[in-house]
Amino acid sequence: MNSESNQNISESDLIKGSLDKDRKMQEMLYQRFSSKMYGVCLRYCKNTDDAQDLLQDGFVKVFRNIEKFRGDGSFEGWMRRIFVNTSIEHFRRTSKNYSVTDTEDVSIEDPSLTALDNLAEKDIIKMIQELSPGYRQVFNMYVIEGYSHKDIGEILGISEGTSKSQLARAKGILKKMVEEKLNQTAKGLN
């Protein structure tokens, strides 16, 4: 079925069909949301292969748990939460030896990232992927997903202060990356 006819089917019909284990409806639901959910996965992974794996894992969880969607909020928001949680689980599994240093007492300025407006989305995602796993997790959870530092601390098993510190450091690293990228671009234009 082509994507044009996929758009003619309502979200509620896709959900109902997926609840009924209708493979065509599940495929259409996947087609409708896979690119957005892939973007979520990509922000949490270091490479596209891991993001593809998370995308598949996330959709398996969506289809296994679709009956738990109560319709209180948006379906896309519900799915997004599954993909974020799947990404966090992946982070925990793959970073058993990674430890976050508790740096509550360290004061770090919060640099502005306004220069990000001048970069392409793919450049920004690549920069986020280059952050260390801890910085990347906290940055994504706070900036992209909107978690509070308290929630991040509870989910990742770190203090609220450590979450704030990790975010500030991630922003500092990203600022340097952005400046370097902009300098490279400027030199290329001259």
C-alpha positions as CSV (number, residue, x, y, z in Angstrom):
1,M,0.0,0.0,0.0
2,N,1.4,3.4,-0.9
3,S,2.0,6.2,1.5
4,E,-0.7,8.3,0.0
5,S,-3.5,5.8,0.8
6,N,-1.8,5.3,4.3
7,Q,-2.5,9.0,5.0
8,N,-6.2,8.4,4.2
9,I,-6.6,6.0,7.1
10,S,-7.2,7.6,10.5
11,E,-4.9,7.2,13.4
12,S,-7.7,5.5,15.4
13,D,-8.2,3.0,12.6
14,L,-4.5,2.2,12.6
15,I,-4.5,1.7,16.4
16,K,-7.6,-0.5,16.2
17,G,-6.2,-2.5,13.4
18,S,-2.9,-2.9,15.3
19,L,-4.8,-4.0,18.4
20,D,-6.5,-6.7,16.2
21,K,-3.0,-7.8,15.0
22,D,-3.8,-6.8,11.4
23,R,-0.3,-6.9,9.8
24,K,-1.3,-4.3,7.0
25,M,-2.5,-1.8,9.7
26,Q,0.7,-2.4,11.7
27,E,2.8,-1.8,8.6
28,M,0.9,1.4,7.9
29,L,1.3,2.6,11.5
30,Y,5.0,1.8,11.2
31,Q,5.3,3.8,7.9
32,R,3.4,6.7,9.4
33,F,5.6,7.1,12.5
34,S,8.9,5.4,11.8
35,S,10.8,8.5,10.5
36,K,9.8,10.5,13.6
37,M,10.7,7.7,16.0
38,Y,13.9,7.1,14.1
39,G,14.9,10.7,14.9
40,V,14.3,10.0,18.6
41,C,16.5,6.9,18.4
42,L,19.2,8.6,16.5
43,R,19.6,11.3,19.1
44,Y,20.3,8.7,21.8
45,C,22.7,6.6,19.7
46,K,26.2,7.0,18.5
47,N,25.5,5.5,15.1
48,T,22.7,4.7,12.6
49,D,23.0,0.9,13.1
50,D,22.1,1.2,16.8
51,A,19.3,3.7,16.0
52,Q,17.9,1.1,13.5
53,D,18.0,-1.6,16.2
54,L,16.3,0.7,18.7
55,L,13.6,1.6,16.1
56,Q,12.8,-2.1,15.7
57,D,12.8,-2.7,19.4
58,G,10.6,0.3,20.1
59,F,8.0,-0.8,17.5
60,V,8.0,-4.3,18.9
61,K,7.2,-2.7,22.3
62,V,4.5,-0.5,20.7
63,F,2.7,-3.4,19.2
64,R,3.0,-5.6,22.3
65,N,1.7,-2.8,24.5
66,I,-0.7,-0.9,22.2
67,E,-3.7,-2.0,24.4
68,K,-2.2,0.1,27.2
69,F,-2.8,3.3,25.2
70,R,-5.8,4.9,26.8
71,G,-6.2,7.8,24.5
72,D,-5.6,10.4,27.3
73,G,-2.9,12.2,25.3
74,S,-1.6,11.9,21.8
75,F,-0.7,8.5,20.4
76,E,2.5,9.9,19.0
77,G,3.4,11.2,22.5
78,W,2.7,7.8,24.0
79,M,4.9,6.2,21.3
80,R,7.6,8.7,21.8
81,R,7.8,7.8,25.5
82,I,8.2,4.2,24.6
83,F,11.1,5.0,22.3
84,V,12.8,7.3,24.8
85,N,12.5,4.6,27.5
86,T,13.8,2.0,25.0
87,S,16.8,4.2,24.3
88,I,17.4,4.7,28.0
89,E,17.3,1.0,28.6
90,H,19.8,0.5,25.7
91,F,22.1,3.1,27.3
92,R,22.0,1.3,30.6
93,R,22.7,-2.1,29.0
94,T,25.6,-0.8,26.9
95,S,27.2,1.3,29.4
96,K,27.5,-0.9,32.5
97,N,31.1,0.2,33.0
98,Y,30.2,3.9,32.5
99,S,29.9,5.9,35.7
100,V,28.8,9.4,36.1
101,T,30.9,11.4,38.6
102,D,28.9,13.3,41.1
103,T,29.9,16.9,40.6
104,E,27.2,18.7,42.5
105,D,29.7,21.2,43.9
106,V,31.2,22.2,40.6
107,S,29.9,25.4,39.2
108,I,29.7,25.5,35.4
109,E,28.3,28.3,33.3
110,D,25.5,27.5,31.0
111,P,26.6,28.6,27.5
112,S,24.2,29.7,24.9
113,L,23.7,27.6,21.8
114,T,22.2,30.3,19.5
115,A,24.7,29.5,16.8
116,L,22.9,26.1,16.3
117,D,20.3,28.0,14.3
118,N,22.8,28.2,11.5
119,L,23.5,24.5,11.2
120,A,21.7,21.8,9.4
121,E,19.8,19.3,11.5
122,K,22.1,16.4,10.4
123,D,25.1,18.4,11.6
124,I,23.4,19.0,15.0
125,I,22.5,15.3,15.4
126,K,26.0,14.3,14.5
127,M,27.4,16.6,17.1
128,I,25.0,15.2,19.8
129,Q,26.0,11.7,18.8
130,E,29.7,12.6,19.4
131,L,29.0,13.5,23.1
132,S,30.0,10.9,25.7
133,P,27.1,8.6,26.6
134,G,26.3,10.4,29.9
135,Y,26.3,13.9,28.4
136,R,24.3,12.7,25.5
137,Q,21.6,11.1,27.7
138,V,21.2,14.1,30.0
139,F,21.2,16.5,27.1
140,N,18.5,14.6,25.2
141,M,16.4,14.0,28.2
142,Y,16.5,17.6,29.4
143,V,16.6,19.6,26.2
144,I,14.7,17.4,23.7
145,E,12.4,15.4,25.9
146,G,11.7,17.9,28.6
147,Y,12.5,15.8,31.7
148,S,13.4,17.8,34.9
149,H,16.8,17.3,36.4
150,K,15.1,15.6,39.3
151,D,13.5,13.1,37.0
152,I,16.7,12.5,35.1
153,G,18.5,11.9,38.3
154,E,16.0,9.3,39.4
155,I,15.9,7.5,36.0
156,L,19.7,7.4,35.5
157,G,20.5,6.9,39.2
158,I,22.5,10.2,39.6
159,S,21.9,13.3,41.7
160,E,20.0,16.3,40.5
161,G,23.2,18.3,40.7
162,T,25.1,15.8,38.6
163,S,22.3,16.1,36.0
164,K,22.7,19.8,35.9
165,S,26.5,19.6,35.7
166,Q,26.3,17.0,32.8
167,L,23.9,19.2,30.9
168,A,26.1,22.3,31.3
169,R,29.2,20.3,30.2
170,A,27.3,18.9,27.2
171,K,26.2,22.4,26.2
172,G,29.8,23.6,26.5
173,I,31.1,20.8,24.3
174,L,28.4,21.4,21.8
175,K,29.1,25.1,21.7
176,K,32.7,24.4,20.9
177,M,31.7,22.0,18.2
178,V,29.3,24.5,16.7
179,E,32.0,27.2,16.7
180,E,34.5,24.9,15.0
181,K,31.9,23.9,12.4
182,L,31.0,27.5,11.7
183,N,34.7,28.5,11.5
184,Q,35.2,25.6,9.0
185,T,32.3,26.7,7.0
186,A,33.5,30.3,7.0
187,K,37.0,29.2,5.8
188,G,35.4,27.2,3.0
189,L,33.5,30.2,1.8
190,N,36.7,32.4,1.6
